[in-house]
């Protein structure tokens, strides 16, 4: 049974598979009841065996269905699809029905390279609007990442899978198990990596990672395993985005690094607070911290990474905000302590801070001038190989060789043979993080098209209709017809309304203007006239009496004026019966 013939929940007719992930598969579908297009996510069968996951999956879907926001993918319905195995056993597969968004995953856009700074901030602002709405409703997303963010054709941002991650994280406390289902650990907060409880600031951290990736084209942390990535989230300080993209302003560096603070208390307390300071940064202003020169002791921290300053939590006094971030490299580490400075030390304090910053800027300038171009890409970056034309297993092996993971997709193709790879997403040649999942699309063969109605058309018009439907005219088969004029199409093989492969041949059945006249001599007169007037002949016979032969009890045809055989449709036929 094809997906197009499969109806789940009694009302959702599944169509093309449009996505696969650790939790399940997503199909475009038609809501038969309302006649609208929707997206249906089916939980993976192996996960459906865990009753705890199934229960949480439905509960979270129910909670998400109550949310209505322009930047959130609506959840319309949820239920179970009963699947019957060959041995007769039944399995209930939970599904959720969502708003269908025609567009691209943010991950597909990032795979092409960094977004424009203005576009990255706009997209982040819309993500924050969705997350703030969810937090107000008591829902923490837990799995904010580019694959859970859709960009519609209009440019509108749509966040999906709200709360669904809870079904997994409640069932698995081990990060390796959790990331195997939810995907990369690149967006996990330090508290998630440690297996601790989560709150709104967990989503703030993940959005900070997404913003970092939109600005630079790479996540701040990567590694060969989920545990390595988790360790880096917990212990390592990310570079400022401007080290990878010189177009990123010091103000945006400030905002991103604050969102990525290790301690959740040092992050933005809410998505709304994040959005406010992002707006200031987008306007070119560094948000002012809640401390002043009298309240801080400015200390230059140690250098690392070959002598360049290490970036840390960028909290600076108001008087020195213009010194933060030159767009050249990562910034010096500034440590803040709550110690009141004597009034007489203000001038000394200002001069010292200025000198320290100038030395740091000069040092960073020298480093930037001498840096090799390749150093701007993380050492864990990988180039997606060209797998077009391979079968799935060959493609998976080629991706595995460069530490990338193949995920199977499917699409029709008019140029690539069935079961061979048509393309990958991200595309071949893209620079991606090690361990990234790459969707390889397997050709399902030629697309199916519907054979058009051609009855009543001339052969020329019928041929044009077939071409418009992406089909080809096959043979012209003459066919008898009692009423269709000669050289007019009667129908097709395959029949109109059925599906055929794109580009396949369709036979046109064309009227030859004839019928097959039967012999009715010796038949009862009434039966003979009924036969000739019937739908297969549609004649109007004339009946006449023959006095030369004796009349019988039942009137019988003793001769017909036109002999049996191929005759012109509508021909005049006279039947004679004995009446002597």
C-alpha positions as CSV (number, residue, x, y, z in Angstrom):
1,X,0.0,0.0,0.0
2,X,1.4,3.4,-0.9
3,X,1.4,6.3,1.5
4,X,-1.1,8.0,-0.8
5,X,-3.6,5.2,-0.1
6,X,-3.0,5.1,3.6
7,X,-5.5,6.8,5.9
8,X,-4.8,7.1,9.6
9,X,-7.1,8.2,12.3
10,X,-10.0,7.7,9.9
11,X,-9.4,11.1,8.3
12,X,-5.7,11.8,7.4
13,X,-4.6,10.5,4.0
14,X,-0.8,10.3,4.0
15,X,1.2,11.6,1.1
16,X,4.9,12.2,0.6
17,X,7.4,11.7,3.4
18,X,8.8,15.1,3.9
19,X,11.2,14.5,6.8
20,X,12.7,11.9,9.2
21,X,14.3,12.3,12.6
22,X,15.2,10.5,15.7
23,X,11.6,10.6,17.0
24,X,9.6,9.7,13.9
25,X,8.7,10.4,10.3
26,X,6.7,13.4,9.0
27,X,4.3,13.2,6.0
28,X,2.4,15.7,4.1
29,X,-1.2,14.6,4.4
30,X,-4.8,15.6,3.5
31,X,-7.4,16.1,6.2
32,X,-10.3,14.3,4.4
33,X,-12.9,15.8,6.8
34,X,-11.8,19.5,6.4
35,X,-10.2,19.2,3.0
36,X,-7.0,20.9,4.0
37,X,-3.3,20.0,3.8
38,X,-1.6,19.1,7.1
39,X,1.6,17.5,8.3
40,X,1.5,14.3,10.3
41,X,4.3,13.1,12.5
42,X,4.3,9.3,13.3
43,X,6.4,8.2,16.3
44,X,9.0,5.6,15.4
45,X,7.8,2.0,16.0
46,X,10.7,1.2,18.4
47,X,9.8,4.2,20.5
48,X,6.1,3.3,20.4
49,X,6.9,0.2,22.3
50,X,7.7,2.3,25.4
51,X,4.4,3.1,27.0
52,X,6.0,6.0,29.0
53,X,7.2,7.7,25.9
54,X,3.8,7.2,24.2
55,X,1.9,8.7,27.2
56,X,4.2,11.7,27.4
57,X,4.1,12.1,23.6
58,X,0.3,12.4,23.7
59,X,0.3,14.6,26.8
60,X,2.8,17.1,25.3
61,X,0.9,17.1,22.0
62,X,-2.3,17.9,23.9
63,X,-0.5,20.8,25.7
64,X,1.0,22.1,22.5
65,X,-2.4,22.1,20.8
66,X,-3.6,24.8,23.2
67,X,-1.0,27.2,21.9
68,X,-1.9,29.7,19.2
69,X,0.9,32.0,18.0
70,X,1.9,33.2,14.5
71,X,5.5,31.8,15.1
72,X,4.4,28.4,16.4
73,X,3.4,25.5,14.2
74,X,-0.1,24.6,15.3
75,X,-0.9,21.1,16.6
76,X,-4.5,20.2,15.5
77,X,-4.9,16.6,16.6
78,X,-3.3,13.5,18.0
79,X,-4.1,9.8,18.1
80,X,-2.9,6.2,17.4
81,X,-2.4,4.5,14.1
82,X,-2.9,0.7,14.4
83,X,-0.4,-1.2,12.3
84,X,-0.8,-4.9,11.7
85,X,2.3,-7.1,11.2
86,X,2.5,-10.1,8.9
87,X,2.0,-12.4,11.9
88,X,-1.2,-10.6,12.8
89,X,0.1,-8.7,15.9
90,X,-1.1,-5.1,16.3
91,X,1.0,-2.1,17.3
92,X,-0.3,1.3,18.1
93,X,1.8,4.1,16.7
94,X,1.1,7.5,18.2
95,X,0.8,10.4,15.7
96,X,0.3,14.1,15.9
97,X,-1.3,16.3,13.2
98,X,0.3,19.7,12.7
99,X,-0.1,22.8,10.5
100,X,1.7,22.3,7.2
101,X,4.4,24.9,6.5
102,X,5.6,25.2,3.0
103,X,9.2,26.3,3.3
104,X,12.7,25.1,4.5
105,X,14.1,24.0,7.8
106,X,16.5,26.6,9.2
107,X,19.2,23.9,9.2
108,X,19.0,23.7,5.4
109,X,19.5,27.4,5.1
110,X,22.4,27.5,7.5
111,X,24.0,24.6,5.6
112,X,24.5,27.1,2.8
113,X,26.5,29.4,5.0
114,X,26.0,32.2,7.5
115,X,22.9,34.3,7.2
116,X,23.0,38.0,6.8
117,X,23.4,39.6,10.2
118,X,20.1,41.5,9.8
119,X,18.3,38.3,8.8
120,X,19.8,36.3,11.7
121,X,18.6,38.8,14.2
122,X,15.1,39.0,12.6
123,X,14.8,35.2,12.7
124,X,16.0,35.1,16.3
125,X,13.5,37.7,17.3
126,X,10.6,35.6,15.9
127,X,12.0,32.5,17.6
128,X,12.1,34.4,20.9
129,X,8.5,35.6,20.4
130,X,7.4,32.0,20.0
131,X,9.4,30.8,23.0
132,X,8.3,33.6,25.3
133,X,4.7,32.8,24.4
134,X,5.3,29.1,25.2
135,X,7.0,29.9,28.5
136,X,4.0,32.1,29.5
137,X,1.9,29.0,28.9
138,X,4.1,26.9,31.1
139,X,5.8,25.0,28.2
140,X,9.6,24.7,28.0
141,X,10.6,23.5,24.5
142,X,13.8,21.6,25.6
143,X,14.9,20.9,22.0
144,X,15.3,24.3,20.2
145,X,17.5,23.7,17.1
146,X,17.5,24.6,13.4
147,X,15.8,21.4,12.4
148,X,12.8,22.4,14.7
149,X,12.5,25.8,13.1
150,X,10.8,26.3,9.7
151,X,11.2,29.3,7.5
152,X,8.1,29.7,5.4
153,X,8.2,31.0,1.8
154,X,7.1,34.4,3.1
155,X,10.0,34.5,5.5
156,X,7.9,33.9,8.6
157,X,9.5,31.8,11.3
158,X,7.6,28.8,12.6
159,X,8.9,26.8,15.6
160,X,7.6,23.2,16.0
161,X,7.8,20.2,18.3
162,X,7.0,22.2,21.5
163,X,7.3,20.0,24.6
164,X,7.7,16.8,22.5
165,X,11.3,16.5,23.8
166,X,10.0,16.0,27.3
167,X,8.6,12.6,26.3
168,X,12.2,11.5,25.6
169,X,14.1,13.3,28.3
170,X,11.7,11.9,30.9
171,X,12.3,8.4,29.6
172,X,16.1,8.6,29.2
173,X,18.4,10.3,31.6
174,X,21.6,9.2,29.8
175,X,22.7,11.9,27.3
176,X,23.9,9.3,24.7
177,X,20.4,7.7,24.6
178,X,18.7,11.1,24.5
179,X,20.8,12.6,21.8
180,X,20.5,9.4,19.7
181,X,16.8,10.2,19.5
182,X,16.6,14.0,19.6
183,X,19.7,14.5,17.5
184,X,22.9,16.4,18.0
185,X,24.0,17.6,21.5
186,X,25.2,20.8,19.9
187,X,22.2,22.7,21.3
188,X,22.1,21.2,24.8
189,X,22.6,23.6,27.7
190,X,25.2,22.8,30.4
191,X,22.3,21.8,32.8
192,X,20.9,19.4,30.2
193,X,24.3,17.9,29.6
194,X,24.6,17.3,33.3
195,X,21.2,15.7,33.5
196,X,19.8,18.4,35.7
197,X,16.3,20.0,35.6
198,X,15.5,22.5,32.9
199,X,13.6,25.8,32.9
200,X,13.0,28.8,30.6
201,X,16.7,29.7,30.6
202,X,17.5,26.3,29.1
203,X,15.7,27.4,25.9
204,X,17.5,30.8,26.1
205,X,20.8,28.9,25.9
206,X,19.7,26.9,22.9
207,X,18.5,30.0,21.1
208,X,21.9,31.5,21.8
209,X,23.5,28.5,20.1
210,X,21.1,28.9,17.1
211,X,21.9,32.6,16.8
212,X,25.6,31.8,17.0
213,X,25.2,29.3,14.2
214,X,23.2,31.6,12.0
215,X,25.9,34.3,12.4
216,X,28.9,32.0,11.8
217,X,27.6,29.0,9.9
218,X,28.9,26.7,12.7
219,X,27.7,25.7,16.2
220,X,30.0,27.0,19.0
221,X,30.9,23.4,20.1
222,X,31.3,20.2,18.2
223,X,32.9,16.8,18.7
224,X,33.0,13.2,17.6
225,X,30.6,12.0,20.2
226,X,27.7,13.5,22.2
227,X,29.7,13.1,25.4
228,X,32.5,15.2,24.0
229,X,30.1,17.9,22.9
230,X,28.4,17.8,26.3
231,X,31.7,18.2,28.1
232,X,32.5,21.2,26.0
233,X,29.2,22.8,26.8
234,X,29.9,22.4,30.5
235,X,33.5,23.4,30.6
236,X,34.6,25.4,27.6
237,X,33.9,29.1,26.8
238,X,32.7,29.8,23.3
239,X,34.6,32.2,21.0
240,X,32.9,35.5,20.2
241,X,30.9,35.1,16.9
242,X,33.0,38.0,15.4
243,X,36.0,35.7,15.3
244,X,34.3,33.7,12.6
245,X,32.4,36.5,10.9
246,X,33.8,40.0,10.9
247,X,30.4,41.5,10.1
248,X,29.2,40.6,13.6
249,X,29.2,43.7,15.8
250,X,30.5,43.9,19.4
251,X,27.0,44.4,20.5
252,X,25.9,41.1,19.0
253,X,28.9,39.4,20.5
254,X,27.7,40.7,23.9
255,X,24.2,39.4,23.5
256,X,25.2,35.9,22.1
257,X,27.8,35.3,24.8
258,X,25.4,36.3,27.6
259,X,22.8,33.9,26.3
260,X,25.5,31.2,26.3
261,X,26.6,31.7,29.9
262,X,27.4,28.5,31.7
263,X,25.5,29.4,34.8
264,X,21.9,29.9,34.0
265,X,21.7,32.7,36.5
266,X,24.1,34.7,34.3
267,X,21.9,34.3,31.2
268,X,18.9,36.3,30.2
269,X,16.1,35.4,32.7
270,X,13.6,35.2,29.9
271,X,13.1,35.1,26.2
272,X,11.6,38.6,26.4
273,X,14.7,40.0,28.1
274,X,16.8,38.3,25.4
275,X,14.7,39.9,22.7
276,X,14.9,43.4,24.2
277,X,18.7,43.3,24.3
278,X,18.9,41.7,20.8
279,X,16.9,44.7,19.6
280,X,19.3,47.1,21.1
281,X,22.3,45.2,19.6
282,X,20.6,45.1,16.2
283,X,20.4,48.9,16.4
284,X,24.1,49.1,17.2
285,X,23.9,49.7,20.9
286,X,25.7,47.5,23.5
287,X,23.1,46.8,26.3
288,X,24.2,48.6,29.5
289,X,25.0,46.2,32.4
290,X,23.6,46.9,35.8
291,X,26.9,47.9,37.3
292,X,29.1,51.0,37.1
293,X,32.8,51.9,37.6
294,X,32.4,52.3,41.3
295,X,31.2,48.7,41.7
296,X,33.8,46.8,39.8
297,X,37.4,45.7,39.9
298,X,38.6,45.2,36.3
299,X,41.2,42.4,36.0
300,X,42.8,41.1,32.8
301,X,42.5,37.3,32.7
302,X,45.0,34.8,31.4
303,X,45.6,34.3,27.7
304,X,45.0,31.0,25.9
305,X,44.8,29.5,22.4
306,X,48.3,30.5,21.4
307,X,48.4,33.8,23.2
308,X,45.1,35.3,22.1
309,X,42.7,36.6,24.7
310,X,40.0,34.2,25.9
311,X,36.3,35.3,25.7
312,X,34.2,35.0,28.7
313,X,31.0,36.6,30.2
314,X,31.1,40.1,28.6
315,X,30.0,42.3,31.5
316,X,31.6,45.8,31.2
317,X,31.2,49.1,33.0
318,X,29.0,51.7,31.1
319,X,32.0,54.0,30.7
320,X,34.0,51.3,28.8
321,X,31.2,49.7,26.7
322,X,32.8,51.2,23.5
323,X,36.0,49.4,24.1
324,X,34.3,46.0,24.1
325,X,34.6,44.1,20.8
326,X,36.6,45.5,17.8
327,X,35.2,42.9,15.4
328,X,38.7,41.6,15.0
329,X,38.9,38.7,17.4
330,X,37.8,37.3,20.8
331,X,37.9,39.8,23.6
332,X,40.0,40.0,26.8
333,X,38.5,38.3,29.8
334,X,37.1,40.7,32.3
335,X,36.3,39.5,35.8
336,X,33.8,41.4,38.0
337,X,34.0,41.6,41.8
338,X,31.7,43.6,44.0
339,X,34.2,45.9,45.7
340,X,33.7,49.6,46.1
341,X,36.5,51.7,44.5
342,X,37.6,54.8,46.4
343,X,36.7,58.1,44.7
344,X,40.3,59.0,44.2
345,X,41.0,55.8,42.1
346,X,38.5,56.6,39.4
347,X,40.9,58.4,37.1
348,X,43.6,55.7,37.6
349,X,41.0,53.0,37.1
350,X,39.9,54.6,33.8
351,X,43.5,55.0,32.4
352,X,44.5,51.5,33.4
353,X,41.4,50.0,31.7
354,X,42.0,52.0,28.5
355,X,45.6,50.9,28.3
356,X,44.8,47.2,28.9
357,X,42.1,47.3,26.2
358,X,44.5,49.0,23.7
359,X,47.2,46.4,24.3
360,X,44.7,43.6,23.8
361,X,43.4,45.2,20.5
362,X,47.0,45.6,19.1
363,X,47.7,41.9,20.0
364,X,44.5,40.7,18.4
365,X,45.2,42.8,15.3
366,X,48.6,41.1,14.8
367,X,47.0,37.7,15.3
368,X,44.3,38.4,12.7
369,X,46.8,39.6,10.1
370,X,48.8,36.5,10.4
371,X,46.0,33.9,10.7
372,X,45.6,31.3,8.1
373,X,42.3,31.3,6.2
374,X,41.6,27.8,7.3
375,X,41.8,28.7,10.9
376,X,38.4,30.3,10.7
377,X,36.7,26.9,10.4
378,X,36.5,24.5,13.3
379,X,38.9,21.6,13.1
380,X,35.9,19.3,13.2
381,X,34.3,20.7,10.1
382,X,33.5,18.2,7.3
383,X,32.8,18.6,3.6
384,X,29.7,16.8,2.4
385,X,30.7,14.4,-0.3
386,X,28.9,14.0,-3.7
387,X,26.7,10.9,-3.3
388,X,24.4,11.5,-6.3
389,X,24.0,8.4,-8.4
390,X,25.0,6.0,-5.6
391,X,22.6,3.6,-3.9
392,X,21.7,4.3,-0.2
393,X,24.3,1.9,1.3
394,X,27.1,3.3,-0.8
395,X,26.1,6.9,0.1
396,X,25.9,6.0,3.8
397,X,29.4,4.5,3.7
398,X,30.8,7.6,1.9
399,X,29.3,9.8,4.5
400,X,30.5,7.6,7.4
401,X,34.1,7.9,6.0
402,X,34.0,11.7,6.8
403,X,32.1,11.1,10.1
404,X,28.7,12.2,8.8
405,X,25.4,10.3,9.3
406,X,23.1,9.3,6.5
407,X,19.3,9.7,6.9
408,X,17.2,8.3,4.1
409,X,14.7,10.5,2.3
410,X,12.6,9.8,-0.8
411,X,11.5,11.8,-3.9
412,X,10.5,11.2,-7.4
413,X,12.9,11.9,-10.3
414,X,12.7,12.1,-14.0
415,X,16.4,11.8,-14.5
416,X,17.7,9.5,-11.7
417,X,16.9,5.8,-11.8
418,X,14.8,4.3,-9.0
419,X,16.8,3.4,-5.8
420,X,19.7,5.7,-6.6
421,X,20.5,9.0,-4.8
422,X,19.2,12.2,-6.4
423,X,20.8,14.7,-4.0
424,X,21.7,15.4,-0.4
425,X,20.7,18.1,2.1
426,X,23.0,19.8,3.0
427,X,24.2,19.7,-0.6
428,X,27.6,18.2,-1.7
429,X,30.5,20.6,-1.0
430,X,28.8,22.1,2.0
431,X,31.0,22.7,5.1
432,X,29.2,21.1,8.1
433,X,30.0,19.9,11.6
434,X,31.3,16.5,12.3
435,X,28.5,14.0,13.2
436,X,25.8,16.0,11.4
437,X,22.9,14.1,9.9
438,X,22.8,14.4,6.1
439,X,19.5,13.6,4.3
440,X,20.2,11.5,1.2
441,X,17.2,11.4,-1.2
442,X,16.6,8.1,-2.8
443,X,14.8,8.2,-6.2
444,X,11.3,6.7,-6.1
445,X,11.3,6.6,-9.8
446,X,9.2,8.7,-12.1
447,X,6.5,10.8,-10.6
448,X,2.9,9.7,-10.9
449,X,0.5,11.8,-12.9
450,X,-3.2,11.5,-13.6
451,X,-4.4,10.5,-17.1
452,X,-6.6,13.4,-18.3
453,X,-10.1,13.1,-19.8
454,X,-9.8,13.1,-23.6
455,X,-13.2,11.7,-24.6
456,X,-14.9,13.9,-27.3
457,X,-11.6,15.6,-28.3
458,X,-10.0,15.5,-31.7
459,X,-6.8,13.5,-31.8
460,X,-4.8,16.7,-31.9
461,X,-6.5,18.2,-28.9
462,X,-6.2,14.8,-27.0
463,X,-2.5,14.6,-27.8
464,X,-2.0,18.2,-26.4
465,X,-3.9,17.3,-23.2
466,X,-1.6,14.3,-22.7
467,X,1.5,16.4,-23.2
468,X,0.2,19.0,-20.7
469,X,-0.2,16.2,-18.2
470,X,3.5,15.2,-18.8
471,X,2.5,12.0,-20.7
472,X,3.2,10.9,-24.2
473,X,0.8,9.8,-27.0
474,X,1.1,6.2,-27.8
475,X,-0.7,4.4,-30.6
476,X,-4.0,5.5,-32.1
477,X,-6.3,2.5,-31.8
478,X,-9.4,2.6,-34.1
479,X,-12.6,1.6,-32.3
480,X,-16.2,1.1,-33.2
481,X,-18.7,3.6,-31.8
482,X,-22.4,4.0,-32.4
483,X,-22.4,7.7,-31.8
484,X,-18.9,9.2,-31.6
485,X,-17.9,10.9,-34.8
486,X,-15.1,9.5,-36.9
487,X,-11.6,10.7,-35.8
488,X,-12.9,11.8,-32.4
489,X,-11.4,10.3,-29.2
490,X,-13.5,7.8,-27.3
491,X,-11.1,7.3,-24.4
492,X,-7.6,6.1,-23.4
493,X,-5.6,3.2,-22.1
494,X,-4.9,3.5,-19.2
495,X,-8.4,5.0,-18.5
496,X,-8.9,8.7,-17.6
497,X,-8.5,9.4,-13.9
498,X,-6.0,6.6,-13.2
499,X,-2.3,7.2,-12.4
500,X,0.5,6.6,-14.7
501,X,4.3,7.3,-14.6
502,X,5.3,10.7,-15.8
503,X,6.4,10.4,-19.5
504,X,4.7,7.1,-20.1
505,X,2.8,6.2,-23.3
506,X,-1.0,6.5,-23.4
507,X,-3.0,4.8,-26.1
508,X,-5.8,6.9,-27.7
509,X,-8.9,5.0,-28.6
510,X,-10.3,6.8,-31.6
511,X,-13.7,6.4,-33.3
512,X,-13.6,4.9,-36.8
513,X,-17.2,5.9,-37.5
514,X,-18.3,2.3,-37.8
515,X,-20.3,-0.3,-36.0
516,X,-20.5,-4.1,-36.3
517,X,-24.0,-4.9,-37.6
518,X,-25.2,-8.4,-36.5
519,X,-27.4,-10.7,-38.5
520,X,-31.0,-10.7,-37.2
521,X,-32.6,-12.9,-39.8
522,X,-34.7,-15.6,-38.1
523,X,-35.0,-13.6,-34.9
524,X,-38.3,-12.5,-33.4
525,X,-39.2,-9.1,-34.8
526,X,-39.4,-7.4,-31.4
527,X,-36.1,-8.9,-30.2
528,X,-34.4,-7.8,-33.5
529,X,-35.6,-4.2,-33.3
530,X,-34.7,-3.9,-29.6
531,X,-31.1,-5.1,-30.4
532,X,-30.6,-2.7,-33.3
533,X,-32.0,0.2,-31.2
534,X,-29.8,-0.7,-28.2
535,X,-26.8,1.4,-26.9
536,X,-24.2,-0.6,-28.8
537,X,-25.7,0.0,-32.2
538,X,-28.1,3.0,-31.8
539,X,-29.9,2.4,-35.1
540,X,-33.5,3.2,-36.0
541,X,-34.7,0.2,-38.2
542,X,-37.7,0.4,-40.5
543,X,-40.1,-2.6,-40.3
544,X,-42.1,-3.8,-43.4
545,X,-44.4,-6.7,-44.2
546,X,-43.8,-9.3,-46.9
547,X,-47.1,-10.7,-48.3
548,X,-45.3,-13.2,-50.4
549,X,-44.6,-15.5,-47.5
550,X,-47.1,-17.0,-45.0
551,X,-47.7,-15.3,-41.7
552,X,-46.6,-17.1,-38.6
553,X,-48.0,-17.0,-35.0
554,X,-44.9,-15.0,-33.9
555,X,-43.6,-12.3,-36.2
556,X,-40.1,-13.3,-37.4
557,X,-37.5,-11.4,-39.5
558,X,-37.1,-13.1,-42.8
559,X,-34.5,-10.7,-44.2
560,X,-32.6,-7.4,-43.4
561,X,-31.7,-4.8,-46.0
562,X,-28.0,-4.4,-45.0
563,X,-25.9,-7.5,-44.6
564,X,-24.1,-8.2,-41.3
565,X,-20.6,-6.8,-40.9
566,X,-18.7,-3.4,-40.5
567,X,-21.1,-0.6,-41.5
568,X,-21.3,3.1,-41.1
569,X,-22.8,4.3,-37.8
570,X,-26.4,5.4,-38.1
571,X,-27.0,3.4,-41.3
572,X,-30.6,2.9,-42.4
573,X,-31.7,-0.8,-42.0
574,X,-35.1,-2.3,-43.1
575,X,-36.3,-5.5,-41.4
576,X,-38.9,-7.6,-43.3
577,X,-41.4,-10.1,-41.8
578,X,-43.8,-12.5,-43.4
579,X,-47.5,-11.4,-43.5
580,X,-49.0,-13.5,-46.3
